[in-house]
Amino acid sequence: MPSPSISLTSRVSDFFLHPRYPHDCIEICADRCVAASIQPKNDKIVIRSAHMEEIPAGVIEPHFSQRNIAKEDVAKQICERALKKAGIEPGPLTLLIPEGGVKVTIFDDFESLPSEPQHVRDLILHKLKKVLPFPSNEAALSYQILRKPPKPILLSVVIHNGILAQYYEMISGLGYELGCVDIPSFNLLAAINRMELDRQPDSSMLILNHDRSYISQTLISGGNVVLFRTKTRDLTGDPVESRLSVIIEDLLATARYYEDKISNGRPITTVIVRETTGALDALLDRMHTEIPSKILVGGLPELVEAGGEAPSPITAQILLPLIGAALR
């Protein structure tokens, strides 16, 4: 099991739980493992090394209530190979795990909050008790207060202790010391936060994270996360148009929710896209036609230190969450 000092430490700002984020990172997805050593420098980054290894189907199976690593020896060898080829020696490491293994919930119905963090945790687990497919005492919980009382808003992230232990033991068994365990989307926010955006008090932002094995949306309004959705979904075998139709349908549903429940009819100001399947241009064409918002692509040009070598566009998209982790 994880040591008491290691827990799920997802956060959406620089002040959540104050975990230590090492600059050497590894991301484990259902279909790949990416290791990167990224050095922040003058509010930008230098990519010192990066390497990606494909993961065969059936090795990692992200799930909220079942073991995620079906073939532990194979997964461990792939992660070790990725870390070695990236030149990352055993030491402090940030670990990003599949989003399908966690449950993210936003609470906006509390009247007040206890002063003790453990009591807040107990309150959240009590609220989640009916929807968790396992006993609440088997849950690892991380939370952040997005808005203080009165009318507080909380974001919580839950993972089964056994699933967290699988990932922790695999990486620590290779000799690495985990500074934190997190999910890609929240670190993607840290990278996007460095982009030069028009940030008005009443503006809103939707971050679409279209990965090969999942799709997530993070909606930000008034500086707070107000909606987070993620779906474990492998669409790579479907025709491109079918994949894009699924994404557009999900985006339009989120836009309707925002206009009906939050903004009194105002559309989402900006949609920022991360896309790792190779369908970025086709997706942008559909979005420009059907989404009435400003469309931007999350990228690296303004993040990479002047004179540094920038990766290819698709590699840059893949590396964005790891870069965000290094910048936090």
C-alpha positions as CSV (number, residue, x, y, z in Angstrom):
1,M,0.0,0.0,0.0
2,P,1.1,3.6,-0.5
3,S,3.1,5.1,2.4
4,P,1.2,7.6,4.6
5,S,3.0,10.5,2.9
6,I,1.8,9.6,-0.6
7,S,-1.8,10.0,-1.6
8,L,-3.8,11.2,-4.6
9,T,-2.9,14.9,-4.7
10,S,-4.9,16.3,-7.6
11,R,-5.4,20.0,-7.5
12,V,-6.5,22.8,-9.8
13,S,-4.5,25.7,-8.3
14,D,-1.1,26.2,-6.9
15,F,-2.3,26.0,-3.3
16,F,-4.0,22.6,-3.1
17,L,-2.4,20.3,-0.5
18,H,1.0,21.8,-1.5
19,P,2.3,18.5,-2.9
20,R,5.9,18.4,-4.2
21,Y,5.9,18.2,-8.0
22,P,9.3,16.9,-9.2
23,H,10.3,18.0,-12.7
24,D,10.8,14.4,-13.9
25,C,7.4,13.0,-14.8
26,I,5.7,9.8,-16.1
27,E,2.2,9.5,-17.5
28,I,0.5,6.1,-17.7
29,C,-2.4,5.8,-20.1
30,A,-4.3,2.8,-21.4
31,D,-2.3,2.8,-24.6
32,R,1.0,4.5,-23.8
33,C,3.6,5.5,-21.2
34,V,5.4,8.8,-21.5
35,A,8.4,9.8,-19.5
36,A,9.8,13.3,-19.6
37,S,12.4,15.5,-17.8
38,I,11.3,19.1,-17.9
39,Q,13.1,22.0,-16.3
40,P,11.3,25.3,-15.6
41,K,13.4,28.3,-16.5
42,N,12.4,31.9,-16.3
43,D,8.6,31.0,-16.3
44,K,9.2,28.9,-19.4
45,I,10.4,25.3,-19.8
46,V,13.3,23.4,-21.2
47,I,12.5,19.8,-22.4
48,R,15.6,18.0,-21.4
49,S,14.4,14.6,-22.6
50,A,11.2,12.7,-23.4
51,H,10.3,9.2,-24.5
52,M,7.1,7.4,-25.3
53,E,6.4,3.6,-25.2
54,E,3.2,2.1,-26.6
55,I,1.3,-0.1,-24.2
56,P,-0.5,-3.1,-25.8
57,A,-4.2,-3.5,-25.3
58,G,-5.2,-5.4,-22.2
59,V,-2.2,-4.4,-20.1
60,I,-3.7,-1.2,-18.5
61,E,-7.5,-1.2,-18.2
62,P,-8.6,2.0,-16.4
63,H,-11.6,1.4,-14.2
64,F,-13.0,3.1,-11.1
65,S,-13.7,0.0,-9.0
66,Q,-11.5,-2.8,-10.5
67,R,-7.8,-3.4,-10.7
68,N,-6.3,-1.2,-13.4
69,I,-3.0,-3.1,-14.2
70,A,-4.0,-6.4,-15.7
71,K,-0.4,-7.5,-16.6
72,E,1.8,-6.0,-13.9
73,D,5.1,-7.4,-15.2
74,V,4.5,-6.2,-18.7
75,A,3.4,-2.7,-17.5
76,K,6.4,-2.4,-15.2
77,Q,8.9,-3.3,-17.9
78,I,7.3,-0.7,-20.3
79,C,7.5,2.0,-17.7
80,E,11.1,1.1,-16.8
81,R,12.0,1.2,-20.5
82,A,10.4,4.6,-21.0
83,L,12.1,6.1,-17.9
84,K,15.5,4.7,-18.9
85,K,15.2,5.9,-22.5
86,A,14.3,9.3,-21.3
87,G,17.5,9.3,-19.1
88,I,15.5,9.6,-15.9
89,E,17.5,7.9,-13.1
90,P,15.7,6.7,-9.9
91,G,14.7,9.6,-7.7
92,P,11.8,12.0,-7.2
93,L,9.1,11.6,-9.8
94,T,5.6,12.9,-10.6
95,L,3.1,10.2,-11.7
96,L,0.0,10.9,-13.8
97,I,-2.5,8.1,-13.9
98,P,-5.5,7.3,-16.2
99,E,-8.5,9.5,-15.6
100,G,-10.8,6.5,-15.8
101,G,-9.5,5.3,-12.4
102,V,-10.8,8.3,-10.5
103,K,-14.1,10.1,-9.8
104,V,-14.1,13.9,-9.8
105,T,-17.1,15.6,-8.2
106,I,-18.0,19.3,-7.7
107,F,-20.2,20.1,-4.7
108,D,-22.1,23.4,-4.6
109,D,-24.8,22.5,-2.1
110,F,-23.0,22.8,1.2
111,E,-24.2,25.7,3.5
112,S,-21.0,25.7,5.5
113,L,-17.9,23.6,6.1
114,P,-16.1,22.2,9.1
115,S,-12.9,23.8,10.1
116,E,-10.9,20.6,10.3
117,P,-9.8,19.0,7.0
118,Q,-10.6,15.5,8.2
119,H,-14.1,16.5,9.0
120,V,-14.4,18.0,5.5
121,R,-13.2,14.7,4.1
122,D,-15.7,12.8,6.2
123,L,-18.5,15.1,4.9
124,I,-17.5,14.5,1.3
125,L,-17.3,10.7,1.7
126,H,-20.7,10.7,3.4
127,K,-22.2,12.6,0.4
128,L,-20.5,10.1,-2.0
129,K,-21.4,7.0,-0.1
130,K,-24.4,6.2,-2.2
131,V,-22.6,6.5,-5.5
132,L,-19.3,4.8,-4.7
133,P,-19.1,1.2,-5.8
134,F,-16.9,0.3,-2.9
135,P,-17.0,1.1,0.9
136,S,-16.0,4.7,1.6
137,N,-13.3,3.6,4.0
138,E,-11.5,2.1,1.0
139,A,-11.3,5.5,-0.8
140,A,-8.3,7.8,-1.1
141,L,-9.7,11.3,-1.2
142,S,-8.3,14.6,-2.3
143,Y,-10.3,17.8,-2.2
144,Q,-10.0,21.6,-2.8
145,I,-12.2,24.4,-1.7
146,L,-12.8,26.4,-4.9
147,R,-15.0,29.0,-3.1
148,K,-15.1,29.6,0.6
149,P,-18.3,29.9,2.6
150,P,-20.9,31.2,2.5
151,K,-22.1,29.0,-0.4
152,P,-18.8,27.1,-0.7
153,I,-17.8,25.1,-3.8
154,L,-15.7,22.0,-3.4
155,L,-13.9,19.8,-5.9
156,S,-13.1,16.2,-4.8
157,V,-11.1,13.4,-6.4
158,V,-11.6,9.9,-5.2
159,I,-9.7,6.7,-6.1
160,H,-9.9,3.2,-4.6
161,N,-6.9,2.6,-2.3
162,G,-6.1,-0.7,-4.1
163,I,-6.0,1.0,-7.5
164,L,-3.8,3.8,-6.1
165,A,-1.5,1.1,-4.5
166,Q,-1.1,-0.7,-7.9
167,Y,0.3,2.4,-9.6
168,Y,2.4,3.4,-6.6
169,E,3.9,0.0,-6.0
170,M,4.8,-0.4,-9.7
171,I,6.7,2.9,-10.0
172,S,8.3,2.8,-6.5
173,G,9.3,-0.7,-7.2
174,L,11.6,0.7,-9.9
175,G,13.4,2.8,-7.3
176,Y,11.6,6.1,-7.9
177,E,10.2,8.3,-5.1
178,L,6.8,9.6,-5.9
179,G,6.3,13.3,-5.1
180,C,2.7,13.1,-6.1
181,V,0.0,11.1,-8.0
182,D,-2.3,13.2,-10.2
183,I,-4.4,13.1,-13.3
184,P,-3.6,14.7,-16.7
185,S,-6.4,17.2,-17.0
186,F,-5.6,19.1,-13.9
187,N,-2.0,19.5,-15.0
188,L,-3.1,20.5,-18.4
189,L,-4.7,23.5,-16.7
190,A,-1.3,24.5,-15.3
191,A,0.1,24.5,-18.8
192,I,-2.8,26.4,-20.3
193,N,-2.6,28.9,-17.5
194,R,0.6,30.1,-19.1
195,M,-1.0,30.8,-22.4
196,E,-1.6,34.5,-23.3
197,L,-5.4,34.6,-23.0
198,D,-7.9,37.4,-22.7
199,R,-9.0,36.9,-19.1
200,Q,-12.0,39.0,-18.3
201,P,-13.9,38.6,-14.9
202,D,-17.0,37.4,-16.7
203,S,-15.2,35.2,-19.3
204,S,-15.5,31.4,-19.4
205,M,-13.2,28.7,-20.7
206,L,-13.8,25.1,-21.7
207,I,-10.8,22.8,-22.0
208,L,-11.3,19.8,-24.3
209,N,-8.8,17.1,-23.7
210,H,-9.2,14.5,-26.5
211,D,-6.8,11.7,-25.9
212,R,-6.6,8.4,-27.6
213,S,-8.2,6.6,-24.7
214,Y,-10.4,9.2,-23.0
215,I,-12.2,12.5,-23.5
216,S,-12.4,15.1,-20.7
217,Q,-13.9,18.5,-20.5
218,T,-13.1,21.1,-17.8
219,L,-15.4,24.2,-17.7
220,I,-14.1,27.3,-15.9
221,S,-16.3,30.3,-15.1
222,G,-15.5,33.2,-12.9
223,G,-12.1,31.7,-12.3
224,N,-13.6,28.5,-10.8
225,V,-14.0,25.0,-12.2
226,V,-17.7,24.5,-12.4
227,L,-17.9,21.3,-14.4
228,F,-15.6,18.4,-15.0
229,R,-16.5,15.4,-17.2
230,T,-14.3,12.5,-18.3
231,K,-15.2,9.4,-20.3
232,T,-12.9,6.4,-20.9
233,R,-13.5,5.9,-24.6
234,D,-11.4,4.3,-27.3
235,L,-12.6,5.8,-30.6
236,T,-9.4,5.2,-32.6
237,G,-10.9,2.3,-34.5
238,D,-14.0,4.4,-35.6
239,P,-14.1,6.5,-38.7
240,V,-12.9,10.1,-38.1
241,E,-16.2,11.6,-38.8
242,S,-17.9,9.3,-36.3
243,R,-15.3,10.3,-33.6
244,L,-15.8,13.9,-34.3
245,S,-19.5,13.7,-34.1
246,V,-19.3,12.2,-30.6
247,I,-17.0,15.0,-29.5
248,I,-19.1,17.8,-31.0
249,E,-22.3,16.3,-29.4
250,D,-20.5,16.3,-26.0
251,L,-19.3,19.9,-26.5
252,L,-22.8,21.1,-27.4
253,A,-24.3,19.4,-24.3
254,T,-21.7,21.3,-22.1
255,A,-22.5,24.5,-23.9
256,R,-26.2,24.1,-23.3
257,Y,-25.6,23.4,-19.6
258,Y,-23.5,26.5,-19.3
259,E,-26.0,28.7,-21.0
260,D,-29.0,27.3,-19.2
261,K,-27.6,26.9,-15.7
262,I,-24.8,29.4,-15.3
263,S,-24.6,32.2,-17.8
264,N,-28.2,33.2,-18.6
265,G,-27.7,32.5,-22.2
266,R,-24.2,33.8,-22.8
267,P,-22.0,31.3,-24.8
268,I,-18.7,29.9,-23.5
269,T,-16.1,32.5,-24.3
270,T,-13.2,30.3,-25.3
271,V,-12.7,26.6,-26.0
272,I,-9.1,25.3,-25.8
273,V,-8.2,22.0,-27.4
274,R,-5.7,19.3,-26.6
275,E,-5.8,16.5,-29.2
276,T,-3.5,13.5,-29.4
277,T,-5.2,11.3,-32.0
278,G,-4.0,13.1,-35.1
279,A,-7.4,14.4,-36.0
280,L,-6.8,18.0,-34.8
281,D,-7.3,19.8,-38.1
282,A,-10.6,17.9,-38.8
283,L,-11.8,18.6,-35.3
284,L,-11.0,22.3,-35.6
285,D,-13.0,22.5,-38.9
286,R,-16.0,21.0,-37.2
287,M,-15.7,23.1,-34.1
288,H,-15.4,26.4,-36.1
289,T,-18.6,25.4,-37.9
290,E,-20.7,24.3,-34.9
291,I,-19.3,25.8,-31.7
292,P,-20.0,29.6,-31.3
293,S,-16.9,30.2,-29.2
294,K,-13.3,31.3,-29.8
295,I,-11.3,28.2,-30.5
296,L,-7.7,27.9,-29.5
297,V,-5.2,25.0,-29.5
298,G,-3.1,24.3,-26.4
299,G,0.5,24.6,-27.5
300,L,4.1,25.0,-26.6
301,P,5.6,28.0,-28.5
302,E,5.1,30.5,-25.7
303,L,6.2,27.9,-23.1
304,V,9.5,26.8,-24.5
305,E,12.6,28.8,-23.5
306,A,14.0,30.9,-26.4
307,G,16.5,28.8,-28.3
308,G,15.2,25.6,-26.9
309,E,14.2,22.8,-29.3
310,A,10.4,22.5,-29.6
311,P,8.9,19.0,-30.3
312,S,6.7,18.1,-33.2
313,P,3.0,19.3,-32.9
314,I,1.6,15.9,-32.0
315,T,4.4,15.3,-29.4
316,A,3.7,18.7,-28.0
317,Q,0.1,17.8,-27.5
318,I,1.0,14.6,-25.8
319,L,3.5,16.3,-23.5
320,L,1.3,19.2,-22.3
321,P,0.1,17.6,-19.0
322,L,3.6,16.6,-18.1
323,I,4.8,20.2,-18.8
324,G,2.0,21.5,-16.7
325,A,3.1,19.2,-13.8
326,A,6.6,20.6,-14.1
327,L,5.4,24.2,-14.1
328,R,3.4,23.8,-10.9
